Amino acid sequence: MSARTGDTNFRAFALTALLLVLLGAAVIAIADRFLTDARAIAVAQQQLTRLEQVSRAERDAIAAQRAYLLTGDVDQRDRFQQGIERVALAAAQLRRENLIALDKQAIAELQLTLDARLNRARLVVTINDRDGAQAALVLLRDGTSLQLEQGIGAAIEHLSSAADARLAKARAAAERSSFWLLLCAALGAPVSLLALGMGYPALRREVQSRQAAEHASEAGRVQLQASIAQLTRMSNDMQRMSAYAGLLQTCDTTEEVLDVTRVCFAALLPDYSGLVYLMDKERTQAVLATEWGLTRLVSADQVLPTQCWAWRRAQPYLTDSQNADLRCSHLSGEVAATATACLPLNAHGEAFGLLYIDGPEPLRHERLVATAAEQLSLALANLNLRESLREQAIKDALTGLYNRRYLQQVLPAEYTRCRLGGDSLAVLMVDIDHFKAFNDSHGHAAGDLLLVAVGRLLDESGFVGAIACRYGGEEFIVILPQADVDTAVAHAQAIRAGIASLRIAIDAAQLPQVTVSIGVATVPGSVDQLDDLIEAADKALYLAKSDGRNRVMVAAGGA
């Protein structure tokens, strides 16, 4: 009888344990599916946001074009050009972040239609400026612009409909996963009690067996509560992660990204501390950019690629007290029961830095930390892309100096600043003497090398606050804030002497030395109005060339 009772107790315990294990496995599997559905929702929402950004940027650009055509306001034309750049940026982000293979052709068609519409808008503006408003009106009335607008709307509507369908499907799947999770939670206790009830007759006859069954029931209840608590934590973590990702997308500077990361990581992992390293300008090492909490181990302020296993292997690297001897060499110190995680911040094949986390072992939320690191990497990549596009818009591709467009923006601002301070503003117009002959004799490669060398000398001329710009061809302009005529002439002479002493070689062959002519103008001094300043410097440059070149001339009224 005792053996039979023991068998009954064993079967009851085994069945209870099996049901609880199956229930726990079901909860974990459904929770994993829920997270997958949540990520699908985030991807669809992000694509809808990008489509709205493309549509809004295109509408703003066309609105600015129409306002310019109606009013002739130059500011509206500038807004039109800026709108075109925003359309290009939004379209680039849409292409880069698209993860749905079926949308690639539709996005490519949208890009072609956008290019055609913006080219048409540029053509209308060009015709308006060259032939007048009537000629531009003829182009506007031929129906091409309307057809392209409709094509853009149809393409965006098609992509939005597809994203909406995926979003609806993902939400429906998430609701189903949530339902099954709740069902598992609701059935957990009854299933456990049912399993215990199957062995109740034997448990009543034997106190020891009953106590064993009670312990099994308690273990099952604790496991179920732990599963529910884990699911609750996962849901809360996903909400915080979603908020973190949303904040990152709205950051405009690296400093904002670091501030958001510091605050959000402290909330996501309250028991852990961390550091974020960013690549330096030379991209040879990562430098400490921000930190939160008090790390248990000491990590260096600068980390070389050879000092971090995560960086060298391009994947997360975790350690604890079991493998403390294999920690990265940028870490020092030893604290018992400490877990560490190094995560490389890589996106689009480019390294942006390193994320380091440490705290009590075992390391919890490993998957959450990896997801957060991915979001941080993407945010840094987006900022890098935005900064690259901005640099392309204001920098000369050959010399690296600011271009003529930036000159037109910064010159009025510097003039206003100097006028408020009661100072004068000087402009140097620099032209390479006989550059065409040099280019024809030695080739375009040598000419480009000469332009780069001259641009570097102007950029490193040593005048505090100087702004060097490539004005066009072999002409350069240097803005000297708070410089009077004498200071400007002295600086111009130093530039002229420096260029005359340049030594340039190509393919081991020494190129002949060159000279420059420089025109100097100041306001006040040479002219009274900012609008006449560059023209005055240009006239002074012409006089310098007429007077034999390789000299500095001051505009009339300046000396």
Residue pairs with C-beta under 8 A, 6 or more apart in sequence:
2 206
4 202
5 202
5 205
5 206
5 209
6 209
8 199
8 201
8 202
8 209
9 199
9 202
9 203
9 206
9 209
9 212
9 213
11 198
11 199
12 195
12 196
12 198
12 199
12 202
12 203
12 213
12 216
13 199
13 212
13 213
13 216
15 195
15 198
16 192
16 195
16 196
16 213
16 216
16 217
16 220
17 216
17 220
19 191
19 192
19 195
19 220
20 188
20 191
20 192
20 219
20 220
20 223
20 224
23 184
23 187
23 188
23 191
23 224
23 227
24 223
24 224
24 227
26 180
26 184
27 181
27 184
27 185
27 227
27 228
27 231
28 227
30 177
30 180
30 181
30 184
31 177
31 181
31 230
31 231
31 234
33 173
33 177
34 174
34 177
34 178
34 181
35 234
35 238
37 170
37 171
37 173
37 174
37 177
38 174
38 238
38 242
40 166
40 169
40 170
40 173
41 167
41 170
41 171
41 174
42 242
42 245
43 99
43 166
44 163
44 164
44 166
44 167
44 170
45 167
46 97
47 94
47 97
47 98
47 100
47 103
47 159
47 163
48 160
48 163
48 164
48 167
50 90
50 93
50 94
50 97
51 94
51 156
51 159
51 160
51 163
53 90
53 93
53 94
54 87
54 90
54 91
54 94
54 110
54 114
54 156
55 152
55 153
55 156
57 83
57 86
57 87
57 89
57 90
58 83
58 87
58 114
58 117
58 118
58 152
60 79
60 83
60 86
61 80
61 83
61 84
61 86
61 87
61 118
61 121
62 83
62 117
62 121
62 149
63 83
64 76
64 77
64 79
64 80
64 82
64 83
65 76
65 80
65 83
65 121
65 124
65 125
67 73
67 76
67 79
68 74
68 76
68 77
68 80
68 125
68 128
69 124
69 125
69 128
69 133
69 136
69 140
77 125
80 121
80 125
84 118
84 121
84 122
85 389
85 393
87 114
87 118
88 389
89 385
89 386
89 389
91 110
91 111
91 114
92 385
92 389
93 382
93 385
94 107
95 107
95 111
96 348
96 385
98 104
98 107
100 162
100 166
102 162
103 159
103 162
106 155
106 158
106 159
106 162
107 159
109 155
110 152
110 155
110 156
110 159
113 148
113 151
113 152
113 155
114 152
116 148
117 145
117 148
117 149
117 151
117 152
120 139
120 144
120 145
120 148
121 145
123 139
124 136
124 139
124 140
124 145
125 136
127 135
127 136
127 139
128 135
128 136
139 145
181 231
185 224
185 227
185 228
185 231
188 220
188 224
188 227
189 221
189 224
192 217
192 220
192 221
192 224
193 217
196 203
196 213
196 216
196 217
199 209
199 213
202 209
203 209
203 210
203 213
204 210
237 268
237 365
237 368
240 264
240 267
240 268
241 268
241 368
241 371
241 372
241 375
243 264
244 260
244 261
244 264
244 268
244 372
244 375
245 375
247 260
247 264
248 257
248 260
248 261
248 375
248 376
248 378
248 379
249 379
249 382
251 257
251 260
251 379
251 383
252 383
253 383
254 278
254 289
254 380
254 383
257 376
257 379
257 380
257 383
258 276
258 289
258 290
259 290
261 276
261 290
261 376
262 276
262 290
262 291
262 292
263 292
264 372
265 274
265 292
265 372
266 292
266 293
268 365
268 368
268 372
269 357
269 359
269 364
269 365
269 368
269 369
271 359
271 360
271 364
272 293
272 357
272 358
272 359
272 360
273 291
273 292
273 293
273 294
273 295
273 296
273 357
273 358
273 359
274 291
274 292
274 293
274 295
274 355
274 356
274 357
274 358
275 288
275 290
275 291
275 295
275 299
275 355
275 356
276 288
276 289
276 290
276 291
276 345
276 353
276 354
276 355
276 356
276 376
277 286
277 287
277 288
277 289
277 303
277 353
277 354
277 355
277 356
278 286
278 287
278 289
278 352
278 353
278 380
279 285
279 286
279 287
279 351
279 352
279 353
280 286
280 287
280 302
283 351
284 304
285 302
285 303
285 304
285 305
286 302
286 303
286 311
286 353
286 354
287 301
287 302
288 299
288 301
288 302
289 353
295 356
295 358
296 333
296 335
296 338
296 358
296 359
297 327
297 331
297 332
297 333
297 334
297 335
297 338
297 340
297 358
298 331
298 332
298 333
299 330
299 331
299 332
299 356
300 307
300 330
300 332
303 311
303 330
303 354
304 330
305 311
305 312
306 312
306 329
307 328
307 329
307 330
308 317
308 328
308 329
308 330
308 342
308 344
308 354
309 317
309 326
309 328
309 342
310 316
310 317
310 328
310 342
310 343
310 344
310 354
311 342
311 344
311 351
311 354
314 344
314 346
315 344
316 341
316 342
316 343
316 344
316 366
316 369
316 370
316 373
317 328
317 341
317 342
317 343
318 339
318 340
318 341
318 363
318 366
319 326
319 327
319 339
319 340
320 337
320 338
320 339
320 340
320 361
320 362
320 363
321 336
321 337
321 338
321 361
324 334
324 338
327 340
328 340
328 342
331 340
337 360
337 361
338 358
338 359
338 360
338 361
339 358
339 359
339 360
339 361
339 362
339 363
340 356
340 357
340 358
340 363
341 355
341 356
341 357
341 358
341 363
341 366
341 369
342 354
342 355
342 356
343 354
343 355
343 356
343 357
343 369
343 370
343 373
344 351
344 354
344 355
345 351
345 352
345 353
345 354
345 355
345 373
345 376
345 377
345 380
346 352
346 377
347 374
347 377
347 378
347 380
347 381
348 381
350 381
350 384
352 377
352 380
352 381
352 384
353 380
355 369
355 373
355 376
357 363
357 369
363 369
393 405
394 402
394 403
394 405
394 406
394 409
395 401
395 402
395 403
395 406
396 402
396 403
396 455
396 469
396 470
398 448
398 451
398 452
398 455
398 470
399 451
399 452
399 454
399 455
399 456
399 470
400 452
400 455
400 456
400 459
401 455
401 458
401 459
401 468
401 469
401 470
401 476
402 410
402 467
402 468
402 469
402 470
403 469
403 470
404 469
404 470
404 471
404 472
406 469
407 467
407 469
407 471
407 477
407 479
410 467
410 479
411 427
411 479
411 530
411 533
411 534
412 530
414 425
414 467
414 479
414 481
415 425
415 523
415 530
415 533
417 481
418 424
418 425
418 481
418 482
419 425
421 482
423 481
423 482
424 482
424 483
424 484
424 485
424 522
424 523
424 524
424 525
425 479
425 480
425 481
425 482
425 483
425 522
425 523
425 530
425 533
426 479
426 480
426 483
426 484
426 485
426 487
426 488
426 520
426 521
426 522
427 477
427 478
427 479
427 480
427 520
427 521
427 522
427 533
427 534
427 537
428 477
428 478
428 480
428 488
428 491
428 492
428 495
428 518
428 519
428 520
428 537
429 471
429 475
429 476
429 477
429 518
429 519
429 521
429 534
429 537
429 538
429 540
429 541
430 454
430 458
430 475
430 476
430 477
430 478
430 495
430 516
430 517
430 518
430 541
431 474
431 475
431 476
431 516
431 517
431 518
431 541
431 545
432 438
432 450
432 451
432 454
432 474
432 499
432 514
432 515
432 516
433 514
433 515
433 516
433 517
433 545
433 549
433 550
434 514
434 549
435 447
435 450
435 473
435 474
435 514
438 446
438 447
438 450
438 512
438 514
439 446
439 447
442 506
442 511
445 506
446 504
446 506
446 511
449 504
449 506
449 511
450 504
450 511
450 514
451 470
451 474
453 502
453 504
454 476
454 499
454 502
454 516
455 468
455 470
455 476
457 495
457 498
457 499
457 502
458 468
458 476
458 478
458 495
459 468
461 468
461 478
461 491
461 494
461 495
461 498
462 494
463 478
463 480
463 483
463 491
465 480
465 481
465 482
466 478
466 479
466 480
466 481
466 491
467 478
467 479
467 481
468 476
468 477
468 478
468 479
469 476
469 477
469 478
469 479
470 476
471 477
477 534
477 537
478 491
478 495
480 487
480 488
480 491
483 491
483 522
484 522
484 525
485 520
485 522
485 525
485 526
485 554
485 558
485 559
488 520
488 522
489 520
489 552
489 554
489 559
492 518
492 520
492 552
493 552
495 516
495 518
496 515
496 516
496 518
496 550
496 551
496 552
499 514
499 515
499 516
500 513
500 514
500 515
500 516
500 550
501 513
502 513
502 514
503 510
503 513
504 510
504 511
505 511
515 549
515 550
516 550
517 541
517 544
517 545
517 549
517 550
517 551
517 552
517 553
518 541
518 544
518 551
518 552
518 553
519 536
519 537
519 538
519 539
519 540
519 541
519 542
519 543
519 544
519 552
519 553
519 554
519 555
520 526
520 537
520 540
520 552
520 553
520 554
520 555
520 558
521 527
521 533
521 534
521 536
521 537
521 540
521 554
521 555
521 558
522 533
522 555
522 558
523 529
523 530
523 532
523 533
525 557
525 558
526 533
526 536
526 537
526 540
526 554
526 555
526 556
526 557
526 558
527 533
527 536
527 555
527 557
536 555
536 556
536 557
536 558
537 555
539 555
539 556
540 553
540 554
540 555
540 556
540 558
541 553
543 553
544 551
544 552
544 553
547 553
